Amino acid sequence: MLRCPPFLVRIYKRLVLSVGLVVLSAAFAPGSRAQSVPTDLMDMNLADLMSMKVDRRSPDADAELSWVDPSRFHLAYRYVRFTFDGYRDGTDNVSDDDLIGPPNGVTYPILQDKIVQQAHTFAAAYDITRRASAHLMIPYIRQMTEHHGIAGGPDFGKFTIESDGIGDISLIGSFRALDIDRHSLVANAGLSFPSGSITKKGDTPMPGKRNQLPYTMQLGSGSYDVILSAGYQGSSASLGSTKVAMLGSIGWGAQILGKIRTGKNDRGYRLGHRLLISTWLSAQPFTWLEPFLKLDTQIWGRIRGNDDDFPGPTFPTPVADPDNFGGEKLALTGGVTLRPPKLPEGRFYQALSRQAVTIEYGQPVYESLNGPQPRERWRLSIDWSIGF
């Protein structure tokens, strides 16, 4: 009888446990999320893209590097997709039959059937010192929304609207306040600039072909937004247990991020302030494989004021009512980070070795919404990063 070599048994056990982490994240994540304006997609990106690490160089290393040394630069790209359908008010689902009808503050002549939001975010980081870095993030946002309604005649019984373009650009500074053997603490502060359009127009049941689109179709906040965050992460080669040791090194961390709107925009409204809190746990059975679980909490407020083209008190669709925004939600995400295995010596191979790809999938486990709001079904993101 053939006997499997011990090293193959160890590899098999590590792979099974690692894949199990990812499977569990999907298996225990039922539910739905709330609608979001496209600019909020950037909030999902900020914490992850800012995790591009400042290199742990020696105290004298900065003096040895020129300001244009390639090792000071990091690049990243992230793709995010959100899909929404159905409605929720508070913690209860609401049927379309309860919402469709003449505009009276309770019913609406137009409803969204499906919303798909996508963001392509390009990020660059520069290490100013071994503890401080600067981050620039530029998003390209695309949204597609399917509708059905009882207004506008047969041409608008069912119709689709799309919008796309550059979103709000962010510039953020990071400082590693604590950096010891297995623990680090990072503080971040920055500003989001109103580069995303808030005047996107489309063909709707309203008279004319170029009508102002509601909040969920606009690409920016229209205001300068302050971004503040802090994050902690730790790691351990082993927690002392034989069972846990099969997972290799263990990582854990938490991050809190707030976005503060500084005032109303040129259209007469202000998006709600936002607070995000994330905690995560990862395992690294091999240098090239790191599965993880992440728990995200989000709290955000209603829109203050009204878009000039949607003054109320009744609205043609729920997403045009500023009171139908904000709430609380808790989401569970599972994913995996892949890195190249050990490569030969040389600058080219060193650049390859500092790349990473992360794939993650998430769904909510709890939400309480200021509704009725379109609810999110799932979220997918793919990240690629490189340090030179």
C-alpha positions as CSV (number, residue, x, y, z in Angstrom):
1,M,0.0,0.0,0.0
2,L,1.4,3.4,-1.0
3,R,1.9,5.9,1.8
4,C,1.5,9.7,1.1
5,P,4.6,11.7,2.0
6,P,4.2,13.7,5.2
7,F,4.8,17.1,3.5
8,L,1.9,16.4,1.0
9,V,-0.3,15.7,4.0
10,R,0.6,19.0,5.6
11,I,-0.1,20.9,2.3
12,Y,-3.4,19.2,1.9
13,K,-4.5,20.1,5.5
14,R,-3.5,23.7,5.1
15,L,-5.4,24.0,1.8
16,V,-8.5,22.4,3.2
17,L,-8.6,24.7,6.3
18,S,-7.8,27.8,4.2
19,V,-10.5,27.1,1.6
20,G,-12.9,26.4,4.5
21,L,-12.5,30.0,5.8
22,V,-13.7,31.4,2.5
23,V,-16.6,28.9,2.1
24,L,-17.8,29.7,5.6
25,S,-17.9,33.4,4.8
26,A,-20.3,32.8,1.9
27,A,-22.4,30.2,3.7
28,F,-23.3,32.4,6.6
29,A,-24.0,35.7,4.8
30,P,-27.7,35.8,3.7
31,G,-29.7,39.0,3.3
32,S,-29.4,42.3,1.4
33,R,-27.9,45.8,1.6
34,A,-29.2,49.3,1.0
35,Q,-29.0,51.6,-1.9
36,S,-25.9,53.7,-2.2
37,V,-24.9,56.7,-4.2
38,P,-22.0,55.8,-6.6
39,T,-19.5,58.0,-4.7
40,D,-20.0,55.8,-1.7
41,L,-18.2,53.0,-3.6
42,M,-15.0,54.9,-2.9
43,D,-15.5,54.5,0.9
44,M,-15.4,50.7,0.4
45,N,-12.1,51.2,-1.4
46,L,-10.3,53.6,0.9
47,A,-9.5,51.3,3.8
48,D,-8.2,48.5,1.5
49,L,-6.2,50.7,-0.9
50,M,-4.6,52.6,2.0
51,S,-3.4,49.3,3.3
52,M,-0.5,49.5,0.8
53,K,2.2,49.2,3.4
54,V,5.0,51.7,4.1
55,D,8.1,49.6,3.8
56,R,9.7,48.7,7.1
57,R,13.1,50.1,6.4
58,S,15.8,50.9,8.9
59,P,15.8,54.4,10.5
60,D,18.7,55.5,8.2
61,A,17.2,54.0,5.1
62,D,15.4,57.2,4.0
63,A,18.7,59.1,3.8
64,E,20.1,56.4,1.5
65,L,17.2,56.6,-0.9
66,S,16.7,59.4,-3.5
67,W,13.3,61.1,-3.7
68,V,12.7,59.4,-7.0
69,D,13.8,55.9,-6.0
70,P,11.4,53.4,-7.4
71,S,11.1,51.6,-4.1
72,R,9.2,54.6,-2.7
73,F,6.3,54.0,-5.1
74,H,3.3,51.7,-4.9
75,L,0.4,51.2,-7.4
76,A,-2.9,49.6,-7.1
77,Y,-6.1,48.9,-9.1
78,R,-9.5,47.9,-7.6
79,Y,-12.7,46.8,-9.3
80,V,-15.9,46.8,-7.3
81,R,-19.4,45.7,-8.3
82,F,-22.6,46.1,-6.4
83,T,-26.0,44.7,-7.5
84,F,-29.3,46.0,-6.0
85,D,-32.9,44.8,-6.5
86,G,-36.1,44.8,-4.4
87,Y,-36.9,47.3,-1.6
88,R,-36.6,47.4,2.2
89,D,-37.9,49.8,4.9
90,G,-36.4,49.5,8.3
91,T,-35.7,45.8,8.7
92,D,-38.6,44.7,6.6
93,N,-38.8,43.9,2.9
94,V,-41.4,45.9,0.9
95,S,-43.0,44.6,-2.3
96,D,-43.3,46.6,-5.5
97,D,-47.1,46.4,-5.3
98,D,-47.0,48.4,-2.1
99,L,-44.9,51.2,-3.7
100,I,-46.1,51.6,-7.3
101,G,-48.8,54.2,-7.7
102,P,-49.5,57.9,-8.1
103,P,-47.0,60.2,-6.4
104,N,-48.4,60.9,-2.9
105,G,-45.4,60.5,-0.6
106,V,-46.2,56.8,0.0
107,T,-46.4,55.4,-3.6
108,Y,-44.3,56.3,-6.6
109,P,-45.0,56.1,-10.4
110,I,-41.5,54.8,-11.2
111,L,-39.5,52.1,-9.4
112,Q,-36.0,50.7,-9.9
113,D,-36.0,47.0,-10.9
114,K,-32.2,46.5,-10.8
115,I,-29.2,48.7,-10.0
116,V,-25.7,47.7,-11.0
117,Q,-22.9,50.0,-9.7
118,Q,-19.3,49.5,-10.8
119,A,-16.1,51.4,-9.8
120,H,-12.6,51.1,-11.3
121,T,-10.2,52.8,-8.8
122,F,-6.6,53.6,-9.7
123,A,-4.4,54.4,-6.7
124,A,-0.8,55.4,-6.2
125,A,1.2,55.7,-3.0
126,Y,4.5,57.4,-2.3
127,D,6.6,56.7,0.8
128,I,7.8,60.1,2.1
129,T,9.6,58.4,5.0
130,R,9.7,54.9,6.4
131,R,6.6,55.9,8.5
132,A,4.7,58.4,6.3
133,S,3.1,58.0,2.9
134,A,0.8,59.9,0.6
135,H,-2.1,58.2,-1.4
136,L,-3.9,59.5,-4.5
137,M,-7.1,57.7,-5.6
138,I,-8.9,58.2,-8.9
139,P,-12.2,56.3,-9.4
140,Y,-14.0,55.7,-12.7
141,I,-17.7,54.9,-12.0
142,R,-20.3,53.3,-14.1
143,Q,-24.0,52.7,-13.2
144,M,-26.9,51.0,-14.9
145,T,-30.4,51.1,-13.6
146,E,-33.5,49.3,-14.9
147,H,-36.9,50.8,-14.2
148,H,-40.6,50.1,-14.6
149,G,-43.4,52.6,-14.2
150,I,-46.9,53.7,-14.8
151,A,-45.9,57.2,-16.1
152,G,-44.7,58.4,-19.5
153,G,-46.6,56.1,-21.7
154,P,-45.5,52.8,-23.3
155,D,-42.0,54.1,-24.0
156,F,-41.4,54.1,-20.2
157,G,-43.2,51.0,-19.1
158,K,-39.8,49.5,-18.9
159,F,-36.6,51.5,-19.5
160,T,-32.9,51.6,-18.6
161,I,-30.6,54.6,-17.7
162,E,-26.8,54.6,-17.5
163,S,-24.3,57.1,-16.3
164,D,-20.5,56.9,-16.1
165,G,-17.4,59.1,-15.6
166,I,-14.7,60.1,-13.1
167,G,-15.8,60.1,-9.5
168,D,-14.5,62.1,-6.5
169,I,-10.7,62.1,-6.3
170,S,-9.1,61.6,-2.9
171,L,-5.7,62.6,-1.5
172,I,-4.8,61.1,1.8
173,G,-1.7,61.1,4.1
174,S,-0.8,58.1,6.3
175,F,1.4,58.0,9.3
176,R,2.5,54.7,11.0
177,A,2.3,55.8,14.7
178,L,3.3,52.3,16.0
179,D,5.5,49.8,14.3
180,I,6.9,47.0,16.5
181,D,7.5,43.4,15.9
182,R,4.0,42.1,15.4
183,H,1.8,45.1,15.8
184,S,1.2,48.4,13.9
185,L,-1.1,51.4,14.2
186,V,-1.7,53.7,11.3
187,A,-3.5,57.1,11.3
188,N,-4.9,58.6,8.0
189,A,-6.3,62.0,7.2
190,G,-7.2,63.5,3.8
191,L,-9.7,65.2,1.5
192,S,-12.1,64.1,-1.2
193,F,-12.4,66.6,-4.0
194,P,-15.8,67.2,-5.8
195,S,-14.5,66.0,-9.2
196,G,-17.5,63.6,-9.8
197,S,-20.4,65.0,-11.7
198,I,-23.7,65.8,-9.9
199,T,-25.4,67.0,-13.1
200,K,-25.8,63.8,-15.0
201,K,-28.9,63.8,-17.2
202,G,-30.9,61.2,-19.1
203,D,-34.1,60.4,-20.9
204,T,-36.8,59.8,-18.3
205,P,-40.7,60.0,-18.2
206,M,-40.3,63.7,-17.4
207,P,-40.8,66.0,-20.4
208,G,-37.7,66.3,-22.6
209,K,-34.7,64.1,-23.3
210,R,-32.1,65.6,-21.0
211,N,-33.6,65.5,-17.4
212,Q,-31.6,65.7,-14.2
213,L,-31.1,62.2,-12.8
214,P,-31.7,61.4,-9.1
215,Y,-29.0,61.0,-6.4
216,T,-28.2,57.4,-7.1
217,M,-27.2,58.2,-10.7
218,Q,-24.8,61.0,-9.8
219,L,-21.1,60.3,-9.6
220,G,-19.9,62.6,-6.8
221,S,-20.9,64.3,-3.6
222,G,-20.5,67.8,-5.0
223,S,-18.7,68.9,-1.8
224,Y,-15.2,68.7,-0.3
225,D,-15.3,65.8,2.2
226,V,-12.9,65.3,5.1
227,I,-11.6,61.7,5.5
228,L,-10.3,60.5,8.9
229,S,-9.3,57.0,9.8
230,A,-7.2,54.8,12.0
231,G,-6.2,51.2,11.8
232,Y,-4.5,48.5,13.8
233,Q,-3.1,45.2,12.6
234,G,-1.3,42.4,14.3
235,S,0.1,39.0,13.4
236,S,1.5,35.9,15.0
237,A,3.5,33.1,13.5
238,S,1.6,30.6,15.7
239,L,-1.0,30.8,18.4
240,G,0.5,27.7,20.1
241,S,-2.2,25.3,19.2
242,T,-1.3,22.4,16.8
243,K,-4.7,22.8,15.1
244,V,-4.3,26.5,14.5
245,A,-0.6,26.1,13.5
246,M,-1.8,24.3,10.4
247,L,-3.0,27.7,9.2
248,G,0.5,29.1,9.3
249,S,0.7,32.7,10.5
250,I,-2.5,34.4,11.8
251,G,-3.3,38.0,11.1
252,W,-6.0,40.3,12.7
253,G,-6.9,43.9,12.6
254,A,-9.5,46.7,12.8
255,Q,-10.1,50.0,11.1
256,I,-12.4,52.9,11.6
257,L,-13.1,55.4,8.9
258,G,-15.2,58.5,8.9
259,K,-16.2,60.8,6.0
260,I,-17.5,64.3,7.0
261,R,-19.3,66.4,4.4
262,T,-18.3,70.1,4.6
263,G,-21.5,71.6,3.3
264,K,-24.2,71.6,0.6
265,N,-23.2,71.4,-3.0
266,D,-24.3,73.6,-6.0
267,R,-27.5,71.5,-6.4
268,G,-28.7,72.4,-3.0
269,Y,-28.1,69.2,-1.0
270,R,-25.5,67.5,1.1
271,L,-25.0,63.7,1.3
272,G,-25.1,62.1,4.7
273,H,-21.9,61.7,6.8
274,R,-20.5,58.2,6.9
275,L,-18.9,55.9,9.5
276,L,-17.3,52.6,8.6
277,I,-15.8,50.1,11.1
278,S,-14.0,46.9,9.8
279,T,-12.6,44.0,11.7
280,W,-10.8,41.0,10.0
281,L,-9.0,37.8,10.6
282,S,-6.7,36.1,8.1
283,A,-4.5,33.0,7.8
284,Q,-1.4,32.5,5.8
285,P,-0.6,28.8,5.4
286,F,1.8,29.6,2.6
287,T,3.6,32.8,1.5
288,W,1.5,32.9,-1.6
289,L,-2.0,32.2,-0.1
290,E,-3.9,34.3,2.5
291,P,-7.6,33.6,3.0
292,F,-9.5,36.0,5.3
293,L,-12.9,36.9,6.8
294,K,-14.0,40.5,7.3
295,L,-16.9,42.1,9.2
296,D,-17.9,45.6,8.0
297,T,-20.2,47.9,9.9
298,Q,-21.6,51.1,8.1
299,I,-23.6,53.9,9.6
300,W,-24.7,56.8,7.3
301,G,-27.2,59.6,7.4
302,R,-30.0,61.0,5.3
303,I,-29.4,63.5,2.5
304,R,-29.9,67.1,3.8
305,G,-31.7,69.5,1.5
306,N,-33.1,68.6,-2.0
307,D,-31.7,68.5,-5.5
308,D,-33.1,71.6,-7.3
309,D,-35.0,69.3,-9.8
310,F,-36.6,67.2,-7.0
311,P,-38.0,69.7,-4.5
312,G,-40.8,67.5,-3.1
313,P,-42.9,67.1,-1.1
314,T,-43.9,64.2,-3.5
315,F,-41.3,62.4,-5.7
316,P,-41.5,60.4,-8.9
317,T,-39.3,57.5,-7.5
318,P,-38.0,56.4,-4.1
319,V,-34.4,57.3,-5.0
320,A,-35.4,60.9,-5.6
321,D,-36.6,61.3,-2.0
322,P,-33.6,62.5,0.2
323,D,-35.3,60.9,3.3
324,N,-34.9,57.5,1.7
325,F,-31.2,57.4,2.4
326,G,-29.1,56.4,5.5
327,G,-29.2,53.6,8.0
328,E,-27.1,50.9,9.5
329,K,-25.8,47.7,8.0
330,L,-23.4,44.8,8.9
331,A,-21.8,42.8,6.2
332,L,-19.7,39.6,6.2
333,T,-17.0,39.3,3.5
334,G,-14.8,36.4,2.6
335,G,-11.8,36.5,0.3
336,V,-8.3,35.4,-0.6
337,T,-5.1,37.2,-1.3
338,L,-2.6,35.6,-3.7
339,R,1.1,36.5,-4.0
340,P,3.8,35.0,-6.2
341,P,5.8,32.2,-4.7
342,K,9.5,32.7,-4.0
343,L,11.3,33.9,-7.1
344,P,15.0,34.1,-8.2
345,E,17.1,37.1,-7.2
346,G,17.1,40.3,-9.4
347,R,15.3,43.6,-9.6
348,F,12.8,42.3,-12.2
349,Y,11.9,39.3,-10.0
350,Q,11.8,41.5,-6.9
351,A,9.1,43.7,-8.6
352,L,7.1,40.6,-9.5
353,S,7.4,39.3,-5.9
354,R,5.8,42.5,-4.5
355,Q,2.6,42.1,-6.4
356,A,-0.6,40.8,-4.9
357,V,-4.2,40.0,-6.1
358,T,-7.1,40.0,-3.8
359,I,-10.6,38.6,-4.6
360,E,-13.5,39.0,-2.2
361,Y,-17.2,38.5,-2.1
362,G,-19.6,39.9,0.5
363,Q,-23.3,40.0,1.6
364,P,-25.0,41.6,4.6
365,V,-26.2,39.9,7.7
366,Y,-28.1,42.8,9.2
367,E,-29.5,46.1,8.1
368,S,-31.9,48.8,9.3
369,L,-32.7,51.4,6.7
370,N,-34.4,54.7,6.3
371,G,-36.6,53.5,3.5
372,P,-38.0,52.4,1.2
373,Q,-34.6,51.8,-0.4
374,P,-33.4,49.5,-3.1
375,R,-31.5,46.7,-1.3
376,E,-28.2,45.3,-2.3
377,R,-27.9,41.5,-3.0
378,W,-24.1,41.1,-3.2
379,R,-20.7,42.7,-3.7
380,L,-17.6,41.6,-5.5
381,S,-14.2,43.2,-5.6
382,I,-10.9,42.4,-7.3
383,D,-7.6,44.1,-6.3
384,W,-4.2,44.2,-7.8
385,S,-1.2,46.0,-6.2
386,I,2.5,46.3,-6.8
387,G,5.4,47.9,-5.0
388,F,8.6,48.7,-6.8
